[in-house]
Amino acid sequence: MKQAPRKVLSLVRVATTGQTKKTTDLAIQRQQEEIAMVCEDHNLEVAKDGAYLLAPMSGTAVLKSPEYQTMLKRLKEPGIAGVVVPTVDRLGRNLSDVAAVTDTIQAAGAKIFCDIGELDPSTSQGRNTMYMFIAVVSFQRQKLGRRRNTSKKTLTFYDSNGKKHTIRRPANG
């Protein structure tokens, strides 16, 4: 006999700096589709009025938002197993943001469900898994940002004789 799905709340966060309405809408749709897949994989069902959209919102502003505070209150309701997000990095922009959000979810006695599985923030294994994942994501973002900034300024390469060449890009390019 199949078990009834566990009730969860869903959280979609889109930081829209520099994005158009169309790309924001696509980002929201993509996250909602990923949440549906996580729910299917873990026998979860989003509770009635349990979908929370934080947009536009940077990862550092999550804890202060009224929507997030409402979600935290609902996490304490009987029958709510936790919160589902498409990926752990949607909880915050960096490790400290994710740690702060995770602390509030743990205080509510809830779990986190995402693409890497069911994570219990009250256990060291669950917290360490989240922290490791977000550390890798933060590193990748920093590296990509450095590449982007460097590529805008100069292109450096070495010829077959080992001589260094630098091409400076125009300021408007």
N, CA and C of each residue as an Amber inpcrd file, in Angstrom:
protein
   519
   0.8440000  -1.1900000   0.0000000   0.0000000   0.0000000   0.0000000
   0.8860000   1.2500000   0.0000000   0.5800000   2.1390000  -0.8980000
   1.3680000   3.3550000  -1.0190000   1.0300000   4.3230000   0.1110000
   2.0950000   4.9050000   0.6950000   1.8980000   5.8700000   1.7650000
   1.4050000   7.1970000   1.2100000   0.6340000   7.8880000   2.0220000
   0.1570000   9.2140000   1.6290000   1.3620000  10.1560000   1.5620000
   1.3600000  11.0760000   0.6180000   2.4920000  12.0030000   0.5230000
   2.6000000  12.8790000   1.7650000   3.8510000  13.2110000   2.1340000
   4.0810000  14.1290000   3.2500000   3.8470000  15.5500000   2.7580000
   3.2500000  16.3540000   3.5960000   2.9600000  17.7530000   3.2560000
   4.2000000  18.6070000   3.5140000   4.4970000  19.4680000   2.5530000
   5.6290000  20.3770000   2.6580000   5.2280000  21.7640000   2.1800000
   6.0870000  22.7160000   2.4520000   5.9550000  24.0580000   1.8990000
   7.0310000  24.1940000   0.8420000   6.7760000  24.9570000  -0.1970000
   7.7950000  25.1380000  -1.2400000   8.2990000  26.5730000  -1.2160000
   9.5780000  26.7070000  -1.5510000  10.2080000  28.0200000  -1.5520000
  10.9300000  28.2400000  -2.8750000  10.5210000  29.2830000  -3.5980000
  11.1700000  29.6940000  -4.8420000  11.7420000  31.0760000  -4.5900000
  13.0490000  31.2310000  -4.8710000  13.6890000  32.5390000  -4.7090000
  14.4010000  32.9000000  -6.0010000  14.1240000  34.1150000  -6.4780000
  14.7730000  34.6150000  -7.6850000  15.3310000  35.9940000  -7.3710000
  16.6330000  36.1240000  -7.5070000  17.2760000  37.4380000  -7.3840000
  17.2940000  38.0220000  -8.7860000  16.5450000  39.0840000  -9.0080000
  16.3080000  39.5650000 -10.3690000  17.2050000  40.7030000 -10.8090000
  18.2850000  40.9520000 -10.1090000  19.1750000  42.0330000 -10.5220000
  19.6080000  41.8270000 -11.9640000  19.2750000  42.7710000 -12.8050000
  19.6900000  42.7110000 -14.2030000  18.8790000  41.7590000 -15.0680000
  17.8430000  41.1550000 -14.5300000  17.0380000  40.2390000 -15.3250000
  15.7910000  40.9530000 -15.8330000  15.3200000  40.5190000 -16.9780000
  14.0720000  41.0530000 -17.5090000  12.9120000  40.2750000 -16.9010000
  11.7110000  40.7730000 -17.0940000  10.5350000  40.0580000 -16.5870000
  10.4640000  38.6640000 -17.2020000  10.7940000  38.5510000 -18.4890000
  10.7290000  37.2600000 -19.1660000  11.7070000  36.2650000 -18.5410000
  12.9500000  36.6850000 -18.2890000  13.9150000  35.7510000 -17.6910000
  13.5510000  35.4320000 -16.2500000  12.9750000  36.3970000 -15.5310000
  12.5130000  36.1430000 -14.1660000  11.3990000  35.1040000 -14.1770000
  10.4300000  35.2820000 -15.0740000   9.3210000  34.3240000 -15.1830000
   9.8330000  32.9290000 -15.5300000  10.8200000  32.8530000 -16.4320000
  11.3940000  31.5500000 -16.7970000  12.1190000  30.9220000 -15.6120000
  12.8310000  31.7300000 -14.8280000  13.5360000  31.2180000 -13.6570000
  12.5400000  30.6790000 -12.6260000  11.4490000  31.3800000 -12.4400000
  10.4110000  30.9240000 -11.5040000   9.8020000  29.6160000 -12.0000000
   9.4620000  29.5640000 -13.2790000   8.8760000  28.3520000 -13.8540000
   9.8320000  27.1660000 -13.7280000  11.1160000  27.3910000 -14.0170000
  12.1070000  26.3160000 -13.9330000  12.2120000  25.7910000 -12.4950000
  12.2400000  26.6960000 -11.5190000  12.3250000  26.2650000 -10.1280000
  11.0750000  25.5020000  -9.6960000   9.9090000  25.9570000 -10.1580000
   8.6690000  25.2550000  -9.8210000   8.6640000  23.8480000 -10.4160000
   9.1930000  23.7020000 -11.6300000   9.2830000  22.3780000 -12.2510000
  10.2480000  21.4780000 -11.4790000  11.3670000  22.0350000 -11.0300000
  12.3350000  21.2650000 -10.2460000  11.7400000  20.8450000  -8.9060000
  10.9540000  21.7280000  -8.2940000  10.2790000  21.3870000  -7.0310000
   9.3040000  20.2380000  -7.2530000   8.5740000  20.2710000  -8.3650000
   7.6360000  19.1790000  -8.6800000   8.3810000  17.8480000  -8.7990000
   9.5740000  17.8670000  -9.4020000  10.3640000  16.6320000  -9.5240000
  10.8510000  16.1390000  -8.1620000  11.2900000  17.0560000  -7.3050000
  11.7270000  16.6770000  -5.9550000  10.5490000  16.0770000  -5.1940000
   9.3730000  16.6830000  -5.3160000   8.1790000  16.1620000  -4.6470000
   7.8490000  14.7520000  -5.1320000   7.9340000  14.5470000  -6.4210000
   7.6570000  13.2230000  -6.9820000   8.6760000  12.1950000  -6.4860000
   9.9450000  12.5740000  -6.4650000  11.0130000  11.6570000  -6.0360000
  10.9020000  11.2610000  -4.5670000  10.3550000  12.1480000  -3.7260000
  10.3360000  11.9120000  -2.2780000   8.9320000  11.7630000  -1.6920000
   7.9400000  11.5310000  -2.5640000   6.5550000  11.3570000  -2.1210000
   6.1000000  12.5290000  -1.2460000   6.2340000  13.7260000  -1.7970000
   5.8570000  14.9540000  -1.1050000   4.7190000  15.6330000  -1.8500000
   3.9930000  16.4470000  -1.1290000   2.9150000  17.2410000  -1.7210000
   2.9360000  18.6200000  -1.0780000   2.9280000  19.6550000  -1.8970000
   2.9150000  21.0140000  -1.3620000   1.5520000  21.2620000  -0.7240000
   1.5740000  21.6820000   0.5380000   0.3410000  21.9310000   1.2900000
  -0.4480000  23.0800000   0.6600000  -1.7440000  23.1070000   0.9510000
  -2.6050000  24.1690000   0.4460000  -2.0450000  25.5230000   0.8920000
  -1.9490000  26.4600000  -0.0440000  -1.3770000  27.7840000   0.2020000
   0.0450000  27.6850000   0.7560000   0.7690000  26.6480000   0.3410000
   2.1100000  26.4170000   0.8710000   3.2410000  26.7520000  -0.0740000
   2.9440000  27.4410000  -1.1720000   3.9890000  27.8190000  -2.1320000
   4.3880000  29.2720000  -1.8640000   5.6690000  29.4690000  -1.5670000
   6.1770000  30.8020000  -1.2540000   7.1460000  31.2560000  -2.3410000
   6.9070000  32.4600000  -2.8380000   7.7230000  33.0390000  -3.9000000
   8.4150000  34.2810000  -3.3560000   9.7410000  34.2470000  -3.3660000
  10.5260000  35.3890000  -2.9320000  11.2120000  35.9680000  -4.1710000
  10.6080000  36.9780000  -4.7660000  11.1620000  37.5760000  -5.9820000
  10.6670000  39.0050000  -6.1030000  11.5080000  39.9190000  -6.4150000
  12.9610000  39.7870000  -6.4710000  13.5290000  39.8180000  -5.0600000
  14.4860000  38.9420000  -4.7880000  15.0720000  38.9150000  -3.4560000
  16.4570000  38.3100000  -3.4860000  17.4010000  39.0460000  -2.9470000
  18.7540000  38.5150000  -2.8330000  18.7790000  37.5030000  -1.6930000
  19.7720000  36.6380000  -1.7000000  19.8980000  35.6270000  -0.6630000
  20.0700000  36.2170000   0.7240000  20.6670000  37.3920000   0.8080000
  20.9000000  38.0050000   2.1180000  19.6240000  38.5910000   2.7230000
  18.6090000  38.8150000   1.9110000  17.3740000  39.4400000   2.3950000
  16.3010000  38.4270000   2.7970000  16.5480000  37.1440000   2.5690000
  15.5260000  36.1210000   2.8040000  14.9900000  36.1660000   4.2340000
  15.8770000  36.1650000   5.2240000  15.4620000  36.0740000   6.6270000
  14.5430000  37.2100000   7.0580000  14.6890000  38.3630000   6.4350000
  13.9150000  39.5450000   6.8280000  12.5770000  39.6610000   6.1020000
  12.3550000  38.8350000   5.1050000  11.1470000  39.0080000   4.2980000
   9.9020000  38.5110000   5.0430000   8.7780000  39.2240000   4.8890000
   7.5250000  38.8050000   5.5370000   7.0610000  37.4310000   5.0490000
   7.2800000  37.1300000   3.7640000   6.8740000  35.8290000   3.2220000
   7.6270000  34.6940000   3.9100000   8.9210000  34.8990000   4.1280000
   9.7260000  33.8700000   4.7820000   9.2870000  33.6950000   6.2330000
   8.9980000  34.7810000   6.9090000   8.5410000  34.7000000   8.3030000
   7.2090000  33.9510000   8.3900000   6.3170000  34.2020000   7.4320000
   5.0430000  33.4720000   7.3800000   5.2950000  31.9870000   7.1530000
   6.2180000  31.6700000   6.2450000   6.5550000  30.2740000   5.9710000
   7.1000000  29.5900000   7.2250000   7.9580000  30.2800000   7.9810000
   8.5170000  29.6920000   9.2050000   7.4200000  29.3410000  10.2030000
   6.4430000  30.2200000  10.3290000   5.3200000  29.9420000  11.2380000
   4.5660000  28.6960000  10.7820000   4.3670000  28.5780000   9.4690000
   3.6400000  27.4140000   8.9360000   4.4260000  26.1180000   9.1080000
   5.7710000  26.2080000   9.1030000   6.5860000  25.0020000   9.2730000
   6.3400000  24.3360000  10.6280000   5.8440000  25.0980000  11.5820000
   5.5800000  24.5650000  12.9180000   4.2090000  23.9040000  13.0230000
   3.4080000  24.0140000  11.9660000   2.0730000  23.4010000  11.9840000
   2.1870000  21.8780000  11.9840000   1.2870000  21.2060000  12.6910000
   1.2910000  19.7400000  12.6560000   1.0590000  19.2450000  11.2240000
   1.7930000  18.2220000  10.8510000   1.6120000  17.6260000   9.5340000
   2.4920000  18.2160000   8.4380000   3.2280000  19.2790000   8.7370000
   4.1470000  19.8610000   7.7510000   5.5330000  19.2690000   8.0100000
   6.0480000  18.5300000   7.0200000   7.3270000  17.8170000   7.1880000
   8.5380000  18.7130000   6.9860000   8.3820000  19.7580000   6.1850000
   9.5300000  20.6130000   5.9160000   9.2890000  21.5320000   4.7450000
  10.3990000  21.9920000   4.1940000  10.3470000  22.9110000   3.0680000
  11.0950000  22.2760000   1.8930000  10.5410000  22.4320000   0.7000000
  11.1810000  21.9010000  -0.5040000  11.6680000  23.0740000  -1.3510000
  12.9250000  22.9660000  -1.7780000  13.5510000  23.9470000  -2.6590000
  14.1690000  23.1860000  -3.8220000  14.3160000  23.8350000  -4.9800000
  14.8930000  23.0930000  -6.1090000  16.3370000  22.6780000  -5.8380000
  17.1230000  23.5790000  -5.2450000  18.5190000  23.3030000  -4.8940000
  18.8410000  24.0590000  -3.6100000  19.8100000  23.5680000  -2.8650000
  20.1680000  24.1810000  -1.5840000  20.5850000  25.6420000  -1.7620000
  21.2020000  25.9780000  -2.8830000  21.6720000  27.3540000  -3.0580000
  20.5320000  28.3670000  -3.1680000  19.3020000  27.9060000  -3.3370000
  18.1570000  28.8230000  -3.3410000  17.8550000  29.3400000  -1.9370000
  18.4330000  28.6940000  -0.9100000  18.2250000  29.1570000   0.4610000
  19.0290000  30.4170000   0.7650000  20.0700000  30.6720000   0.0140000
  20.8900000  31.8570000   0.2530000  21.9950000  31.9740000  -0.7610000
  22.6650000  33.1100000  -0.7480000  23.6910000  33.4040000  -1.7400000
  25.0470000  32.7930000  -1.3860000  25.3170000  32.6350000  -0.1050000
  26.6130000  32.1110000   0.3120000  26.4300000  31.2310000   1.5550000
  27.5370000  30.6940000   2.0310000  27.4790000  29.7560000   3.1490000
  26.8530000  30.3670000   4.3990000  27.1940000  31.6020000   4.7080000
  26.6330000  32.2100000   5.9210000  25.1240000  32.4460000   5.7910000
  24.6520000  32.8430000   4.5960000  23.2080000  33.0100000   4.3830000
  22.4820000  31.6740000   4.5420000  23.0340000  30.6330000   3.9270000
  22.4010000  29.3070000   4.0090000  22.4010000  28.8100000   5.4560000
  23.4970000  29.0420000   6.1790000  23.5610000  28.6220000   7.5750000
  22.4850000  29.3170000   8.4090000  22.2960000  30.6110000   8.1800000
  21.2830000  31.3620000   8.9340000  19.8760000  30.8610000   8.6210000
  19.5850000  30.6400000   7.3420000  18.2600000  30.1360000   6.9480000
  18.0550000  28.7300000   7.5040000  19.0970000  27.8990000   7.4040000
  19.0230000  26.5300000   7.9150000  18.7330000  26.5280000   9.4170000
  19.3660000  27.4280000  10.1560000  19.1320000  27.5230000  11.6030000
  17.6660000  27.8070000  11.9060000  17.0460000  28.6960000  11.1210000
  15.6410000  29.0280000  11.3810000  14.7280000  27.8510000  11.0210000
  15.0840000  27.1190000   9.9740000  14.2840000  25.9470000   9.5930000
  14.4460000  24.8480000  10.6440000  15.6610000  24.6710000  11.1410000
  15.9040000  23.6820000  12.1960000  15.1300000  24.0450000  13.4630000
  15.1240000  25.3300000  13.8160000  14.4030000  25.7780000  15.0090000
  12.9080000  25.4930000  14.8960000  12.4120000  25.4660000  13.6780000
  10.9920000  25.1500000  13.4580000  10.7490000  23.6400000  13.4940000
  11.8340000  22.8510000  13.5990000  11.7010000  21.3940000  13.6580000
  11.4100000  20.7610000  12.3120000  11.8260000  21.4310000  11.2460000
  11.5000000  20.9610000   9.8910000  12.7350000  20.4300000   9.1690000
  12.4800000  19.7280000   8.0690000  13.5400000  19.2140000   7.2070000
  13.5630000  20.0130000   5.9140000  14.6450000  19.8230000   5.1600000
  14.7930000  20.4770000   3.8680000  14.8470000  19.3870000   2.8100000
  14.0540000  19.5340000   1.7660000  14.0350000  18.5860000   0.6540000
  14.5120000  19.3270000  -0.5930000  15.4250000  18.7220000  -1.3340000
  15.9400000  19.3620000  -2.5430000  16.4750000  18.3040000  -3.4950000
  17.1480000  18.7690000  -4.5540000  17.6420000  17.8490000  -5.5770000
  18.6530000  16.8400000  -5.0390000  19.3430000  17.1360000  -3.9330000
  20.3140000  16.1820000  -3.3920000  19.7150000  15.2890000  -2.3220000
  18.4300000  15.4400000  -2.0620000  17.7500000  14.5310000  -1.1490000
  17.0690000  15.2200000   0.0130000  16.7690000  14.4080000   1.0150000
  16.1330000  14.8820000   2.2420000  17.2370000  15.1990000   3.2350000
  17.2630000  16.4370000   3.7020000  18.3120000  16.8690000   4.6180000
  17.7080000  17.2890000   5.9420000  18.2220000  16.7340000   6.9990000
  17.7510000  17.0630000   8.3350000  18.7510000  18.0180000   8.9690000
  18.4080000  19.3070000   9.0720000  19.3650000  20.2680000   9.6110000
  19.6730000  20.0810000  11.0910000  18.9410000  19.1870000  11.7650000
  19.2330000  18.9450000  13.1780000  20.3480000  17.9140000  13.3570000
  20.7810000  17.2890000  12.2480000  21.8780000  16.3210000  12.3350000
  23.1390000  16.9080000  11.7050000  24.2870000  16.4740000  12.2020000
  25.5390000  16.9800000  11.6340000  25.6900000  16.5360000  10.1830000
  25.2360000  15.3410000   9.8480000  25.3320000  14.8520000   8.4660000
  24.5140000  15.7410000   7.5220000  23.2970000  16.0710000   7.9140000
  22.4440000  16.9200000   7.0760000  23.0320000  18.3080000   6.8940000
  23.4970000  18.9140000   7.9880000  24.0810000  20.2600000   7.9100000
  25.3660000  20.2510000   7.0790000  26.2280000  19.2740000   7.3180000
  27.4930000  19.2180000   6.5840000  27.2780000  19.0040000   5.0930000
  26.2990000  18.1950000   4.7400000  25.9910000  17.9850000   3.3230000
  25.5780000  19.3030000   2.6730000  24.7000000  20.0540000   3.3520000
  24.2660000  21.3520000   2.8090000  25.4340000  22.3130000   2.7090000
  26.2430000  22.3810000   3.7500000  27.3590000  23.3290000   3.7720000
  28.3840000  22.9950000   2.6890000  28.6530000  21.7160000   2.5070000
  29.6130000  21.3130000   1.4830000  29.0870000  21.7080000   0.0970000
  27.8220000  21.4320000  -0.1410000  27.2240000  21.7570000  -1.4360000
  27.2670000  23.2600000  -1.6990000  26.8670000  24.0620000  -0.7100000
  26.8180000  25.5080000  -0.9220000  28.2240000  26.0890000  -1.0300000
  29.2100000  25.4940000  -0.3620000  30.5920000  25.9670000  -0.4890000
  31.0830000  25.7780000  -1.9250000  30.7520000  24.6440000  -2.5220000
  31.1530000  24.3910000  -3.9130000  30.4530000  25.3820000  -4.8440000
  29.1720000  25.6020000  -4.6320000  28.4180000  26.5410000  -5.4700000
  28.9880000  27.9560000  -5.3210000  29.2990000  28.3710000  -4.0970000
  29.8650000  29.7060000  -3.8680000  31.2040000  29.8500000  -4.5720000
  32.0320000  28.8180000  -4.4890000  33.3270000  28.8330000  -5.1650000
  33.1450000  28.9800000  -6.6700000  32.2060000  28.2220000  -7.2320000
  31.9660000  28.2930000  -8.6710000  31.4800000  29.6790000  -9.0840000
  30.6190000  30.2890000  -8.2840000  30.1260000  31.6350000  -8.5940000
  31.2640000  32.6490000  -8.5760000  32.1220000  32.5500000  -7.5530000
  33.2550000  33.4700000  -7.4600000  34.1880000  33.3070000  -8.6560000
  34.4560000  32.0720000  -9.0020000  35.3550000  31.7970000 -10.1240000
  34.7590000  32.3350000 -11.4240000  33.4730000  32.1180000 -11.6340000
  32.8020000  32.6220000 -12.8280000  32.8290000  34.1450000 -12.8550000
  32.5850000  34.7760000 -11.7070000  32.6330000  36.2340000 -11.6280000
  34.0040000  36.7760000 -11.9510000  35.0420000  36.1270000 -11.4490000
  36.4090000  36.5620000 -11.7590000  36.6910000  36.4160000 -13.2460000
  36.2600000  35.2940000 -13.8260000  36.4720000  35.0850000 -15.2620000
  35.7710000  36.1720000 -16.0710000  34.5310000  36.4640000 -15.6890000
  33.7560000  37.4760000 -16.3990000  34.4360000  38.8370000 -16.3150000
  34.8660000  39.2170000 -15.1060000  35.5120000  40.5130000 -14.9250000
  36.8440000  40.5850000 -15.6560000  37.6080000  39.5240000 -15.5950000
  38.9020000  39.5000000 -16.2780000  38.7190000  39.5510000 -17.7820000
  37.7560000  38.7950000 -18.2790000  37.5550000  38.7550000 -19.7340000
  37.0930000  40.0910000 -20.2800000  36.4940000  40.9040000 -19.4530000
  36.0480000  42.2140000 -19.9160000  37.2120000  43.1840000 -20.0510000
  38.2760000  42.9830000 -19.2570000  39.3800000  43.9330000 -19.2400000
  40.4750000  43.5730000 -20.2310000  40.9970000  42.3640000 -20.1280000
  42.1480000  41.9860000 -20.9640000  42.0770000  40.5230000 -21.3580000
  42.8200000  40.2090000 -22.3850000  43.0200000  38.8300000 -22.7940000
  44.5250000  38.6240000 -22.8510000  45.0400000  37.6900000 -22.0630000
  46.4680000  37.4260000 -22.0200000  46.7240000  36.0240000 -22.5440000
  47.7590000  35.8970000 -23.3800000  48.1350000  34.5770000 -23.8830000
  49.6260000  34.5640000 -24.1690000  50.1780000  33.3730000 -24.3280000
  51.6000000  33.1950000 -24.6260000  51.7230000  32.5600000 -26.0050000
  52.6570000  33.0870000 -26.7860000  52.8700000  32.5050000 -28.1140000
  53.7860000  31.2870000 -28.0060000  54.1010000  30.6680000 -29.1390000
  54.9020000  29.4330000 -29.1410000  56.3280000  29.6510000 -28.6500000
  56.8050000  30.8930000 -28.6190000  58.1440000  31.2000000 -28.1170000
  58.1210000  31.5630000 -26.6340000  56.9400000  31.5120000 -26.0190000
  56.8250000  31.8320000 -24.5990000  56.6810000  33.3140000 -24.3170000
  56.5320000  34.1200000 -25.3600000  56.3710000  35.5590000 -25.1560000
  54.9230000  35.8600000 -24.7720000  54.7680000  36.6840000 -23.7460000
  53.4410000  37.0470000 -23.2460000  52.8580000  38.1820000 -24.0770000
  51.5930000  38.0370000 -24.4370000  50.8680000  39.0670000 -25.1900000
  49.5970000  39.4150000 -24.4080000  49.2940000  40.6990000 -24.3300000
  48.0780000  41.1500000 -23.6520000  47.2990000  42.0440000 -24.5960000
  46.0540000  41.7280000 -24.7660000  45.1710000  42.5380000 -25.6010000
  44.1740000  43.2000000 -24.6510000  44.1550000  44.4930000 -24.6820000
  43.2050000  45.2310000 -23.8240000  41.9320000  45.4720000 -24.6260000
  40.8300000  45.2240000 -23.9910000  39.5450000  45.4390000 -24.6620000
  39.1160000  46.8760000 -24.4760000  38.3860000  47.3970000 -25.4250000
  37.8950000  48.7720000 -25.2770000  36.9610000  48.8690000 -24.0710000
  36.9240000  50.0410000 -23.4530000  36.1060000  50.2520000 -22.2540000
  34.6250000  50.0220000 -22.5090000  34.1460000  50.2740000 -23.7180000
  32.7240000  50.0950000 -24.0170000  32.4110000  48.6770000 -24.4570000
  33.3890000  47.7890000 -24.5830000  33.1690000  46.4370000 -25.0710000
  33.1620000  45.4820000 -23.9890000
